[in-house]
């Protein structure tokens, strides 16, 4: 996307989306990084491999990413990739899951700093990724248009996991309406994000239409599940952005 086009993206979309083509171990929350230099070094090597897989995929397509090419990019051998991650399919699956986990980690930090809802902030950041990281997202979407849709389950499972993590925290705080099935809702929100990003990547329709699909689709779905301050916070987040977009 051109710089001029980016300038016209509404402010709410301009989140600090992690770059999928760089290692992401430093982005993940400290709770995911165990003590010990050996473990951290192994984690970094794994992240380097997954970043190389995403970079090569962004430059071409999923089908053209091969273990030998990833190994050469990282200056390691193919057996090293087998030892750290596994086979090619496992590597590509893990590369998608790591990027979603990084988006969630940044979204939680943003939400805490800004006083916004973490789940909605993550959804907004996922939408934003289709605009700011279009090469990788477009390549992922193209691969998922095939019958096998190799990365679809990875993205959906990772999104569901991260939403459920945040819902559990909200539920413990008494912010979730009684009777809400948070596991089912987490899955629905992940599916909504995935479907809308795929539609936008294929059709490239109006950005304002894209924004409203977040606010009045999963945004209102999420609002119906919350109570108390969290509901008020989310309502303000949605409708303040809506008012700001029309200025």
Secondary structure, DSSP 8 states (H G I E B T S, - for coil): --HHHHHTS-GGG------TTS--TTTS-GGGS-SSHHHHHHHHHHHHHHHHHHHHHHHS-GGG--HHHHHHHHTS-HHHHHHHT-SHHHHHHHHHHHHHHHHHHHHHHHHHHHT--HHHHHHHHHHHHHHHSHHHHHHHHHHHTSSS-TTHHHHHHHHHHHHHHHHHHHHHTT-B-TT--HHHHHHHHHHHHHHHHHHHHHH---HHHHHHHIIIIIHHHHHTTB-HHHHHHHHHHHHHHHHHHT-
